[in-house]
């Protein structure tokens, strides 16, 4: 079974702190994604990566950066956390299939609270 | 811009009932459509993926259909059980290979 793990289930940080969210997948997937999920807004794509050291902005990249130094690991960085970044953060991964299958597999999520 | 809508937002049914969840999308240029299940406070579990060239997919008591031309998909759950209680999300993969999600349908199956 595909396994996508996230470093923390719950995280509490203070405004202005630098925050690292880690995601690791064990299926040799090329693509990795970071989403945030908020009530009433659904899941929104923050950043994605289709290869090591490659990254693309999603729909809401402001206030975030990412790092992909190894294929299996994709990190989301909040340079200076703010209260409006309190949310559930979900990581996902998929193969870069030519057929368009690209089923995405999700991690358990990290609930981040910024005080 | 692709928009995905799910109706109803919430549904409560007695155990054993067959039910249908609806998903609509505004742009028919999609690669695939995926249905997910999310339990409270948890991540997403992929249920079914329908390629754009397919009409339906089945897995156990679940059947998902896709009508790309009309921008609609349905998820049919047969003989519902309390363990089916969760939020069901549909998502379409657009022409840039991104997933666009609906807001979900919260399902409660009463014993």
Boltz contact constraints between the chains, C-beta under 6 A:
constraints:
  - contact:
      token1: [A, 42]
      token2: [B, 101]
      max_distance: 6.0
  - contact:
      token1: [A, 42]
      token2: [B, 103]
      max_distance: 6.0
  - contact:
      token1: [A, 43]
      token2: [B, 101]
      max_distance: 6.0
  - contact:
      token1: [A, 45]
      token2: [B, 98]
      max_distance: 6.0
  - contact:
      token1: [A, 90]
      token2: [B, 43]
      max_distance: 6.0
  - contact:
      token1: [A, 100]
      token2: [B, 31]
      max_distance: 6.0
  - contact:
      token1: [A, 100]
      token2: [B, 32]
      max_distance: 6.0
  - contact:
      token1: [A, 103]
      token2: [B, 46]
      max_distance: 6.0
  - contact:
      token1: [A, 103]
      token2: [B, 49]
      max_distance: 6.0
  - contact:
      token1: [A, 106]
      token2: [B, 43]
      max_distance: 6.0
  - contact:
      token1: [A, 106]
      token2: [B, 44]
      max_distance: 6.0
  - contact:
      token1: [A, 107]
      token2: [B, 43]
      max_distance: 6.0
  - contact:
      token1: [A, 108]
      token2: [B, 42]
      max_distance: 6.0
  - contact:
      token1: [A, 108]
      token2: [B, 43]
      max_distance: 6.0
  - contact:
      token1: [A, 109]
      token2: [B, 43]
      max_distance: 6.0
